[in-house]
Amino acid sequence: MKVPILDLAAFTRLGREANLIVLAVGLASIPFGYLTIIQPIYLKSIGIDEASIGIILSVSTLTTSLLIIPFGILSDRYSKRWILIFGESLTALAWLIYAVLVDIVAFYTSAFIRGLGSAAIFAPLAALLAEKTSKDNRTVAFSLSSFASMAGSTAGAMASGIPDWIMRELGSGVVLAYRPLFWASLSSPHFPHWS
């Protein structure tokens, strides 16, 4: 039986726009890697109880789950580009709340806004990548996109120790130690804006 040989050249055949989307997915996953780790730790550190932390984290996921299909329909009907921009803006607003406020109601609001933003980003993204690839290289494009997402998240997770270092080495309080990562998430690279 002949064993198929992995054709690594297939990974170089994507067009410029597909490669930019893959790159943007990887870069945008960096903050996701550290925010996933530091958000519950931060909330606990400032005195929010575990039940409230669970609800805050669940609000975002539930909102994304409920709205991803409607945002997919809107992006097909109107513009993937504008839905992505809308989603990116909402996500930035959600983390801006963490960067400037210390208030449980604000964190619930942030979770809802972040859920809206995530739904608006995820819904058109797969369709956009599919549009920018041919049938022959679509599997490769989605494989690379998944790899870029995992690599970006892994790299971001390695930054989750920064607040602890700031508190230990610079003597900073909890809120000021975590804020640089929340601010950094606002300026993270996002997705190319093609219609």
Sequence and secondary structure as in RCSB ss.txt:
>XXXX:A:sequence
MKVPILDLAAFTRLGREANLIVLAVGLASIPFGYLTIIQPIYLKSIGIDEASIGIILSVSTLTTSLLIIPFGILS
DRYSKRWILIFGESLTALAWLIYAVLVDIVAFYTSAFIRGLGSAAIFAPLAALLAEKTSKDNRTVAFSLSSFASM
AGSTAGAMASGIPDWIMRELGSGVVLAYRPLFWASLSSPHFPHWS
>XXXX:A:secstr
       GGGGG S HHHHHHHHHHHHHHHHHHHHHHHHHHHHHHTT  HHHHHHHHHHHHHHHHHHHHHHHHHH
HHS HHHHHHHHHHHHHHHHHHHHH   HHHHHHHHHHHHHHHHHHHHHHHHHHHHTS TTTHHHHHHHHHHHHH
HHHHHHHGGGGHHHHHHHHH   HHHHHHHHHHHHHTS       
